[in-house]
C-alpha cells in the first residue's frame, strides 16, 4: 500500500511520535520497541529522540545520525488519533 506523504512529526512522551499526513490523518507511532538494538540505541537519549524530522518530500522521518524508520512501518504500525 502506498501511504500518504508526511507533513509533520512531533515527538511525544514515552518514545512516541505524532505523525500528520497530507490527507489530514493523524497517527501515533511507538518507537520504544526499536531502541533496544545497537542502531537505534542512541534514541534512548530523549534530547536526541526529540530531534526527529520529516525527510524532504514527506517520504519518512530521520534523525541526525541516519536512524530512520521505513515509511510503510510508520503508517501501518501506528494507531489513529
C-alpha positions in Angstrom: 0.0 0.0 0.0 1.3 3.4 -0.9 0.9 5.7 2.1 0.3 9.5 2.0 3.2 11.9 2.5 4.1 13.0 6.0 3.6 16.7 6.7 4.9 16.8 10.3 6.3 14.7 13.1 6.1 15.7 16.7 8.0 13.7 19.5 5.8 12.8 22.4 6.5 11.3 25.8 7.4 7.6 26.2 9.2 7.4 22.8 6.1 8.0 20.7 5.8 10.1 17.6 2.7 12.0 16.5 2.5 11.8 12.7 0.4 14.0 10.5 -0.2 13.2 6.8 -1.2 15.2 3.7 -4.6 13.6 3.8 -5.2 15.0 7.3 -4.7 11.7 9.1 -3.1 11.9 12.5 -1.4 8.8 14.0 0.7 7.8 16.9 3.8 5.6 16.4 5.6 3.8 19.3 9.4 3.9 18.8 10.2 2.1 22.1 10.5 -1.4 20.6 13.1 -0.1 18.2 15.5 1.5 20.7 16.8 -1.8 22.1 19.1 -2.5 19.1 22.5 -1.0 18.5 21.5 1.1 15.5 18.6 2.8 17.4 20.1 2.8 20.9 21.1 6.5 20.6 17.3 7.3 20.6 17.2 6.5 24.3 18.7 10.0 24.8 15.4 12.0 25.0 17.0 15.1 23.6 18.3 13.2 20.6 15.0 11.4 20.2 13.2 14.8 20.1 15.5 15.9 17.2 13.5 13.8 14.7 12.5 15.5 11.4 10.5 14.7 8.3 12.6 13.8 5.3 12.4 16.2 2.5 9.4 15.3 0.3 7.5 13.7 3.2 8.7 10.2 2.5 9.7 9.4 6.0 11.4 10.5 9.2 15.1 10.6 10.3 17.5 11.6 13.0 20.8 13.4 12.5 23.0 10.3 12.6 21.0 8.4 10.0 18.5 6.4 12.0 15.2 6.2 10.2 12.0 4.1 10.1 10.5 2.9 6.9 7.5 4.9 5.8 5.3 1.9 5.4 6.1 0.8 9.0 5.2 4.3 10.3 1.9 4.3 8.5 0.8 0.7 9.0 2.0 0.2 12.6 0.8 3.4 14.1 -2.6 3.9 15.7 -5.1 6.6 14.5 -5.6 9.6 16.8 
